[in-house]
Amino acid sequence: MTEIKLPVLWSRSGLNDDAFVDVEAIEEITKHDAVIVPLKLWPEMNTERLRTSNIRIGVRVEAGEPLDVLLVDLDHIDLLVLDFPAFNDGRSFSKAARLRSHYGFGGEIRAAGIVRIDQVTAMLRAGFDSLQISDSLTLKRLQDGELYDTGVYYQPAAGGVAAPEQANERFTWRRRQTV
């Protein structure tokens, strides 16, 4: 079997090719069809020029960076990459959930950084569409279909993995009683 070079891009449909290229300078943007720029470059970008171009734009947001500067332009962003600098840092979970529920972001949300198998179902429920996997054990378990979800939650979210959300229940944030 051919060994897969990490990191890889994973979604519910399996492994995917990544059309986006990381760039660190505005001058590099026009050399590609799809780019990911760091959030610090966003205020410098001429969004009107980018809106009329065919370049797909992604923005990389570090865990400690606020989303405020992006909110007025969410309709012009194809991808948001939210960073997980450590396994126990959940700030990007909150950002993904807010982007979906409060701001109506319809583009792709990608998790990057420290992404482990134990977090995958919670990431999908929070609104992530794709995960950048750098851990070989996580990749193996995803490829083997070892992705489990209880289907019962304390809080509402974007969508479960193995069970439908509790949308028809009166209080979606309460755990269902088990018999």
N, C-alpha and C positions, 0 to 999 in steps of 0.2 A: 504494500500500500504506500502511496506517495505521501510524504509528510507535508502537512500544510504549514506555510510560513505565517507566523503570527505578526501583527494582529490581523484578524479577519472581521468581516462585517456579517452579523447574523440578524435575522428577523424571523418572524413566525413561519415564513416560507422556507427557511433554511439559510445556507450561506449565499451571500450576494456579492457581486462585483461592486466596487465603490467608484462611482463616476466623479466624485469630488476630490479635489486636490487641495492640500493645505498650502496657503500662501501667507507670507509675512509682510508683504509690501503691496501697496495699491497698484504699483506699476506692473506687478505680476498677474493681476486679475485678467487682463484681456488676452493673455496667452493660453487660456484654458476655457473649456465649455462650462465647467462647474467648479466653484472654488469654495473653500472654507477660510474665512478671515477671522482673526482674533477680534474680540469685542472692542478692544482699544482702538482699532482702525475704523470702526463703524461711523463715528462722528465725522471723520475726514472724507468719507465716501460720498461721491455725488450720486445720490440715489435716483435722481431724475434720469441721468445718463444710463444708469444700470437698468432702470425700468424699461427703457426702450431697446436695450440690447438683449441678446439671446443667452446671456451668461446666467447660469443658475447660481444663486448666492446662498452660502451657508455661513453661519456665524458660530464661532466657538466661544462658549461662556464658561469661565472658570467658576468653581464652586462659590467663591466669595464675591463674585461680581454681581451687581444688581442688573435686572432686566429693563429698568426704566427707559434707558436710551433707545431700546428697540421697539417699544410698545406701539408707537405711532406708525412704524414701518413693517409690522408683522405680515401684512399682505404681500410684501415684496421679498420675503425671505422664504426660501425653499426648504432649508434645513437649519435646525438649531442643534449644536453639539454641546451637551451638558457634561461637565467634568465631575468625576468621582475620584478625588485625590487620595482617599483612604476608604477602606471597607466600612468604617463606622461613621463616615461623613454623609449625612442624608440630605444636605441642602438641595441637591439637584433633584431629589424626589419631589420636594415641595415646588420647585420651579416648574417641573414638567406638569404636575397636577394643576397648578395655577394657569399655565399656558393653555391647557386644554379647557378647563372649566370656567375660568374667569375672563380670559382674553380671546377664546375661540380660535386659537392657532390651529390651522388645518394642515400645515406642512409636516415634514418629518422631524421627529425628535429622536436624537441618537445619544445613547450613554457611552461615554469614553472614560478611560482611566482604569481604576481598580473595579472591574466588573467580575463578580463571582457567581457561581451557580445558585447560591443561597438567596441572591438578590433578584434573580431574573424574573420570577413571577411578580414580585412587588414592582419592579420596573415597568413591566407590561401593564399592570393595573394602574400605575401612575400616569401612563400616557406615552411611554417610550415606544417607538416603532422599530428601532434597530439598536443593536448593541455592538460596540467595538470590543471584540474578545481578544485579550492578550494572554490569558491563562490557559494552558494546555488541558488541564483537568476540566475546566468549565467547558471548553470546546468539545472535548470528548463526550461529556455527559449530555450536551445539547445535541450532538450528532447521534447519540444513542437513544434520543428521545426521552431522556430522564428529566423531564420537566413536570413538576407536580404542583398542584394548587388545591387547597382545601375547599375552596368555594364558599367559605364562610368568613365574614370580615366584620370588623368593628366600624370601619369607615367606608363611605362610598368612593368609587374610583372609576377610571375610564373603562376597564374591562378585565375579566378574569381569564385564566388560561384554560382550565379544564371544566369549569362550571359557569353557567350564565350568572350575571350580576343579579342582585336582589332588587331590581328596579320596581317590581310590582308590589313589594312589601311596603307597608306604611312607614316604617323607620328603617331606612337602608343602612344606617350606621350601627345598628344593633346586631349582634350575633344571633343567628337562627338557633332555636333550641333543637337539640338532638335527642332522640328517643332511645 
